[in-house]
Amino acid sequence: MTAGGHFIFVLASAIFAKKLELSPALAQGNWGHIIIGGILTCLLPDIDHPKSFLGQRLKWLSIPIAKVFGHRGITHSFLAIVGCSIFLSSDLLSRIIIPIPVDFVHAMIVGYISHVVADMLTPAGIPLLWPYRRRFCMPILNPSKYPKWERIFCVLVLVCAVLYPFDILISNKLWVTDSIQNIWQRVRNNLI
């Protein structure tokens, strides 16, 4: 997916994350924090590609990562999502820079995940279970053959996110087993 597609997709993801109350911090969070936090990390997984938007600006970091792991390697995996989440949620980042609001941190995690999900929508897929090399994909988009469809798809997802009502949680709309609801509640409670 292109950088432009990722920017549109992360806006939709951030809006959905707030409206679906993925965490208490996002539910109560500031819209500015959530949008900016998501945008800041939505291109971060492509640090493994020296010709990407971020890779061109941070070649000193991008080139070594690309040589060791290749494009759409570890940075596009569940392991990276967990590592990014732990790093962003730790006090280390707040000690180095300035105290970062929790809603901003959660939005940054949403931004990273939105990139991985968006790349999963292309035929190339992603190695979600890296180092296991199998690529996971739901090839809805093919940017190399139909570049305009990517942007149209992302805009449609954004429109759906904007129009999605605030007062309807996903658990109220879908049939979800009690065990899955219990797991989700534990995850949400741990994010507090």
C-alpha positions as CSV (number, residue, x, y, z in Angstrom):
1,M,0.0,0.0,0.0
2,T,1.2,3.5,-0.7
3,A,1.9,6.1,2.0
4,G,-1.2,8.0,1.0
5,G,-3.3,4.9,1.4
6,H,-1.8,4.3,4.8
7,F,-2.6,7.9,5.9
8,I,-6.3,7.6,4.9
9,F,-6.5,4.0,6.4
10,V,-5.1,5.1,9.7
11,L,-7.6,8.0,10.0
12,A,-10.4,5.5,9.6
13,S,-8.7,3.1,12.0
14,A,-8.3,5.8,14.6
15,I,-11.9,6.9,14.3
16,F,-13.1,3.3,14.6
17,A,-10.8,2.7,17.6
18,K,-12.4,5.7,19.5
19,K,-15.9,4.9,18.5
20,L,-15.7,1.2,19.3
21,E,-13.9,2.1,22.6
22,L,-11.1,-0.4,22.0
23,S,-9.6,0.8,25.3
24,P,-10.9,3.1,28.0
25,A,-8.1,5.6,27.1
26,L,-9.3,5.7,23.5
27,A,-12.9,5.9,24.5
28,Q,-12.3,8.9,26.8
29,G,-9.4,10.3,24.8
30,N,-8.8,13.6,23.0
31,W,-9.6,13.4,19.2
32,G,-6.4,15.4,18.5
33,H,-4.2,12.9,20.4
34,I,-5.9,9.9,18.7
35,I,-5.6,11.2,15.2
36,I,-2.0,12.6,15.5
37,G,-0.8,9.5,17.5
38,G,-2.1,7.2,14.8
39,I,-0.6,9.2,12.0
40,L,2.8,9.3,13.7
41,T,3.2,5.5,13.6
42,C,1.2,4.5,10.5
43,L,4.3,4.4,8.3
44,L,6.7,3.0,10.9
45,P,6.5,-0.7,9.7
46,D,8.0,0.5,6.4
47,I,11.2,1.5,8.1
48,D,12.4,-1.8,6.6
49,H,12.3,-0.4,3.0
50,P,14.9,2.2,2.1
51,K,12.7,3.6,-0.7
52,S,9.7,4.1,1.5
53,F,8.5,7.5,2.7
54,L,10.1,6.9,6.1
55,G,13.0,4.9,4.8
56,Q,14.2,7.7,2.6
57,R,14.3,10.1,5.6
58,L,16.0,7.6,7.9
59,K,18.3,5.7,5.6
60,W,20.9,5.1,8.5
61,L,18.2,3.0,10.2
62,S,16.3,1.7,7.2
63,I,19.2,0.2,5.2
64,P,20.5,-2.1,8.0
65,I,17.0,-3.3,8.9
66,A,16.3,-4.0,5.2
67,K,19.6,-6.0,4.9
68,V,18.9,-8.1,8.0
69,F,15.2,-8.7,7.7
70,G,14.1,-7.6,4.2
71,H,10.9,-5.7,3.3
72,R,7.8,-6.8,5.0
73,G,9.7,-8.9,7.4
74,I,9.8,-8.6,11.2
75,T,8.4,-5.0,11.2
76,H,5.2,-6.4,9.7
77,S,4.7,-9.1,12.2
78,F,2.7,-9.8,15.4
79,L,6.1,-9.8,17.2
80,A,6.7,-6.2,16.1
81,I,3.2,-5.2,17.2
82,V,3.8,-6.7,20.6
83,G,7.2,-5.1,20.9
84,C,6.0,-1.7,19.7
85,S,3.1,-1.9,22.2
86,I,5.4,-2.8,25.1
87,F,7.9,-0.1,24.2
88,L,5.2,2.6,23.7
89,S,3.4,1.6,26.9
90,S,6.5,1.5,29.0
91,D,7.7,4.5,31.1
92,L,10.9,4.5,29.2
93,L,9.5,6.7,26.4
94,S,8.1,9.2,28.8
95,R,11.4,9.4,30.7
96,I,13.4,10.0,27.5
97,I,11.1,12.7,25.9
98,I,8.2,14.0,27.9
99,P,5.2,12.4,29.6
100,I,2.9,11.1,26.9
101,P,-0.8,10.8,27.4
102,V,-2.2,7.3,27.5
103,D,-4.7,8.0,24.7
104,F,-1.8,9.2,22.5
105,V,0.1,6.0,23.2
106,H,-2.9,3.8,22.5
107,A,-3.5,5.7,19.2
108,M,0.2,5.1,18.2
109,I,-0.4,1.4,18.7
110,V,-3.5,1.6,16.6
111,G,-1.5,3.4,13.9
112,Y,1.1,0.7,13.8
113,I,-1.5,-2.1,13.6
114,S,-3.4,-0.2,10.9
115,H,-0.4,-0.4,8.7
116,V,0.0,-4.1,9.2
117,V,-3.7,-4.7,8.5
118,A,-3.6,-2.5,5.4
119,D,-0.6,-4.4,4.0
120,M,-2.4,-7.7,4.7
121,L,-5.1,-6.5,2.2
122,T,-2.6,-6.7,-0.7
123,P,-1.6,-9.9,-2.6
124,A,2.0,-9.8,-1.2
125,G,0.6,-10.2,2.4
126,I,2.7,-10.1,5.5
127,P,4.6,-12.6,7.6
128,L,2.3,-12.2,10.6
129,L,3.9,-15.0,12.6
130,W,7.5,-14.1,11.8
131,P,10.0,-15.8,11.9
132,Y,7.6,-18.3,10.3
133,R,7.8,-17.2,6.7
134,R,4.2,-17.9,5.6
135,R,2.5,-14.7,4.4
136,F,-1.0,-14.0,5.5
137,C,-3.2,-12.0,3.1
138,M,-6.7,-11.1,2.2
139,P,-6.0,-9.7,-1.3
140,I,-8.7,-7.2,-1.6
141,L,-6.4,-4.6,-3.1
142,N,-3.8,-4.8,-5.8
143,P,-2.0,-1.4,-5.9
144,S,0.3,-2.5,-8.7
145,K,-2.5,-3.3,-11.1
146,Y,-5.2,-1.0,-9.9
147,P,-3.6,1.9,-8.0
148,K,-6.7,4.1,-7.9
149,W,-8.8,1.3,-6.2
150,E,-6.5,1.5,-3.1
151,R,-7.3,5.1,-2.6
152,I,-11.1,4.6,-3.3
153,F,-11.2,1.7,-0.9
154,C,-9.4,3.6,1.9
155,V,-11.7,6.6,1.4
156,L,-14.8,4.3,1.6
157,V,-13.4,2.8,4.8
158,L,-12.9,6.4,6.2
159,V,-16.5,7.4,5.2
160,C,-17.8,4.3,7.0
161,A,-15.7,5.2,10.1
162,V,-17.1,8.7,10.1
163,L,-20.7,7.6,9.7
164,Y,-20.5,4.8,12.2
165,P,-22.6,5.9,15.2
166,F,-20.9,6.5,18.6
167,D,-23.4,4.6,20.7
168,I,-23.1,1.2,19.1
169,L,-20.3,-1.0,20.4
170,I,-19.1,-3.9,18.3
171,S,-20.1,-6.4,21.0
172,N,-23.7,-5.2,20.8
173,K,-23.7,-5.7,17.0
174,L,-22.0,-9.1,16.7
175,W,-22.7,-12.4,18.3
176,V,-19.5,-13.1,20.4
177,T,-19.1,-16.1,22.7
178,D,-18.6,-15.5,26.4
179,S,-15.1,-16.8,26.3
180,I,-14.1,-14.3,23.7
181,Q,-15.8,-11.5,25.5
182,N,-14.0,-12.4,28.7
183,I,-10.6,-12.4,26.9
184,W,-11.4,-9.0,25.4
185,Q,-12.4,-7.6,28.8
186,R,-9.1,-8.8,30.3
187,V,-7.1,-7.2,27.4
188,R,-9.1,-3.9,27.8
189,N,-8.6,-3.9,31.6
190,N,-4.8,-4.5,31.2
191,L,-4.6,-1.4,28.9
192,I,-5.8,0.9,31.7
